[in-house]
Amino acid sequence: MGIFSKTAQYIKERLDKTRQQLKTSLSAVLGIGRAIDQQLLDQLEETLIKADVGVETTAKLMEDLKVAYKARQISTSDQIIPFLKDKIRSYWPAYDCQLRLAPSGPTVILVAGVNGSGKTTSIAKLAYTLRQDDKKVIVAACDTFRAAAVEQLTLWAERIGVQIVKQHTGADPAAVAYDACEAALARSADFLILDTAGRLHTQKDLMRQLTKIRDVAARKIPGAPHEVLLVLDATTGQNAISQARLFTEAINVTGIFLAKLDGTARGGIVIAIKDQLGIPVKFVGLGERPDAIAEFDPQTFVEALFG
């Protein structure tokens, strides 16, 4: 969807913390025309792990690199970065990053994530960008456990000009989802975005409530939720992987919204998420402004990461 696209320069600037750290580390390891030996490979492996590419994913990349070296496809250190770029790009099929749309009627997007992940702000960014494309958007405040959560989403809805469905604090979250689905159908909305409690992934009762919200939406609107986005905080690094695994056990997560990517030097987590979980990163948060959102593009990301 072109409405979420950003220029390569924009992405590069907002990945500056990760890019600068990785560039400095790789320059120290690879040098200019340095011969490939075990010491270099060990140092490269450590560098990728520190960038939060992940132990498992790094091991896979290193094995592929060793195979290519033995096959004489590469021979010097200056060929390593182009090799890594090609390998990492191959992890994402072109269709992976597209937002799933309903064939007819409102597209329902269920959004989950732990407290502090940036979930409400991410919802606002998504809704704002869709609204800028002249789409009719409704957001639903299904996080009824905290009055502050409803208030925050209400403020965002007023600020960006979208409708909101909400109830009193302590109301049944599934009931809010039901009302929101009714409203989306009655008002011919293009998109319905369901906010959910910032639940800890270890709280099984709250995870069951999340499943209930999903099931209510499925009964009201055919195929809903069409997209289940899990908001992860990029600054948490590998902890995001364990969060994603546990959320996926409760709901069928179809995509990741990686928030706060501009504020971390650990942007390699994007690669680890896709490789280890098979869940595509669909959107990235790149700042505080409501338009600081980009549809994840593997080509642009890899160039920005290693550029």
BELVENDA-V883254 format. One record per residue. N is the residue number from 1. SS is DSSP state (helix for helix, strand for strand, loop for the rest). OMEGA is omega in whole degrees, 0 to 359 (999 if undefined). NEAR is the number of other C-alpha atoms within 12 Angstrom. Layout:
n,ss,omega,near
N,SS,OMEGA,NEAR
N,SS,OMEGA,NEAR
//
This chain:
n,ss,omega,near
1,loop,185,20
2,helix,183,17
3,helix,180,24
4,helix,186,30
5,loop,176,24
6,loop,181,27
7,loop,178,22
8,helix,180,23
9,helix,178,17
10,helix,180,20
11,helix,182,36
12,helix,181,28
13,helix,184,25
14,helix,172,32
15,loop,189,38
16,helix,183,29
17,helix,178,28
18,helix,185,39
19,helix,183,33
20,helix,180,24
21,helix,181,26
22,helix,180,35
23,helix,179,27
24,helix,181,21
25,helix,181,24
26,helix,179,33
27,helix,180,25
28,helix,183,17
29,helix,190,30
30,helix,182,29
31,loop,178,22
32,loop,178,16
33,loop,180,16
34,loop,178,20
35,strand,179,20
36,loop,176,28
37,loop,184,19
38,helix,179,15
39,helix,178,15
40,helix,181,27
41,helix,178,29
42,helix,180,20
43,helix,178,23
44,helix,179,35
45,helix,180,32
46,helix,180,23
47,helix,180,30
48,helix,179,40
49,helix,179,30
50,helix,177,25
51,loop,178,38
52,loop,171,34
53,loop,176,39
54,loop,183,34
55,helix,183,27
56,helix,182,24
57,helix,177,32
58,helix,179,33
59,helix,179,23
60,helix,179,25
61,helix,181,34
62,helix,178,32
63,helix,178,19
64,helix,179,23
65,helix,180,36
66,helix,178,27
67,helix,180,16
68,helix,180,21
69,helix,179,23
70,helix,179,14
71,loop,178,11
72,loop,175,13
73,loop,173,16
74,loop,183,23
75,loop,181,21
76,strand,186,24
77,helix,182,28
78,helix,177,21
79,helix,186,24
80,helix,182,35
81,helix,175,30
82,helix,178,20
83,helix,180,27
84,helix,178,35
85,helix,182,25
86,helix,181,21
87,helix,182,26
88,helix,178,34
89,helix,184,25
90,loop,180,19
91,loop,185,32
92,loop,169,29
93,loop,185,18
94,helix,185,15
95,helix,188,16
96,helix,191,24
97,helix,182,33
98,loop,175,28
99,loop,179,32
100,loop,182,26
101,loop,175,22
102,loop,179,21
103,loop,176,14
104,loop,181,18
105,loop,183,25
106,loop,170,37
107,strand,182,37
108,strand,179,46
109,strand,177,46
110,strand,184,49
111,strand,181,50
112,strand,178,52
113,loop,182,46
114,loop,177,34
115,loop,176,23
116,loop,182,23
117,loop,184,34
118,loop,187,36
119,helix,183,40
120,helix,178,45
121,helix,179,42
122,helix,176,43
123,helix,180,49
124,helix,179,42
125,helix,180,41
126,helix,181,48
127,helix,180,44
128,helix,183,35
129,helix,176,33
130,helix,179,33
131,helix,179,29
132,helix,177,20
133,loop,178,17
134,loop,175,16
135,loop,176,23
136,loop,188,30
137,strand,172,41
138,strand,173,47
139,strand,182,51
140,strand,182,49
141,strand,181,52
142,loop,173,49
143,loop,184,46
144,loop,182,34
145,loop,183,25
146,loop,179,23
147,helix,182,20
148,helix,181,19
149,helix,178,32
150,helix,180,34
151,helix,181,25
152,helix,180,25
153,helix,178,41
154,helix,179,31
155,helix,178,21
156,helix,181,30
157,helix,178,32
158,helix,183,18
159,helix,185,20
160,helix,174,29
161,loop,175,26
162,loop,180,34
163,strand,179,33
164,strand,173,39
165,strand,183,34
166,loop,174,37
167,loop,182,28
168,loop,177,21
169,loop,180,20
170,loop,178,21
171,loop,178,20
172,loop,181,26
173,helix,180,38
174,helix,177,36
175,helix,176,30
176,helix,178,35
177,helix,179,48
178,helix,179,33
179,helix,181,32
180,helix,177,41
181,helix,177,46
182,helix,181,26
183,helix,181,29
184,helix,178,33
185,helix,183,26
186,helix,185,16
187,loop,179,19
188,loop,179,20
189,loop,175,30
190,loop,182,32
191,strand,171,46
192,strand,181,49
193,strand,183,51
194,strand,173,54
195,strand,179,51
196,loop,183,47
197,loop,177,44
198,loop,190,35
199,loop,172,34
200,loop,185,24
201,loop,179,32
202,loop,181,20
203,loop,189,18
204,helix,180,16
205,helix,178,15
206,helix,176,28
207,helix,177,27
208,helix,177,24
209,helix,177,30
210,helix,177,42
211,helix,180,31
212,helix,177,27
213,helix,179,42
214,helix,183,42
215,helix,177,27
216,helix,179,31
217,helix,181,40
218,helix,180,24
219,helix,184,18
220,helix,185,27
221,loop,183,32
222,loop,177,21
223,loop,182,24
224,loop,349,34
225,loop,183,38
226,loop,177,33
227,strand,175,36
228,strand,183,43
229,strand,175,43
230,strand,179,50
231,strand,177,46
232,strand,178,46
233,strand,183,38
234,helix,183,42
235,helix,180,29
236,helix,176,29
237,loop,188,35
238,loop,176,31
239,helix,178,23
240,helix,179,37
241,helix,181,36
242,helix,176,22
243,helix,183,33
244,helix,179,42
245,helix,184,27
246,helix,177,26
247,helix,181,39
248,helix,177,27
249,helix,182,19
250,helix,181,28
251,loop,180,30
252,loop,180,27
253,loop,183,35
254,loop,180,33
255,strand,180,40
256,strand,167,50
257,strand,183,48
258,strand,183,50
259,strand,173,46
260,loop,181,36
261,helix,179,45
262,helix,186,32
263,helix,184,26
264,loop,172,31
265,loop,186,32
266,loop,184,38
267,loop,177,49
268,loop,179,42
269,helix,178,44
270,helix,181,52
271,helix,182,46
272,helix,180,39
273,helix,183,39
274,helix,184,36
275,helix,185,29
276,helix,186,26
277,helix,183,30
278,loop,179,25
279,loop,183,33
280,loop,167,39
281,strand,183,45
282,strand,180,41
283,strand,175,43
284,strand,175,49
285,strand,190,45
286,loop,180,37
287,loop,185,26
288,loop,184,21
289,loop,181,20
290,loop,179,28
291,loop,182,28
292,loop,180,30
293,strand,177,39
294,strand,170,43
295,strand,185,38
296,loop,178,41
297,loop,185,35
298,helix,182,35
299,helix,180,27
300,helix,182,26
301,helix,182,40
302,helix,179,34
303,helix,180,27
304,helix,182,31
305,helix,185,44
306,helix,185,34
307,loop,999,27
//
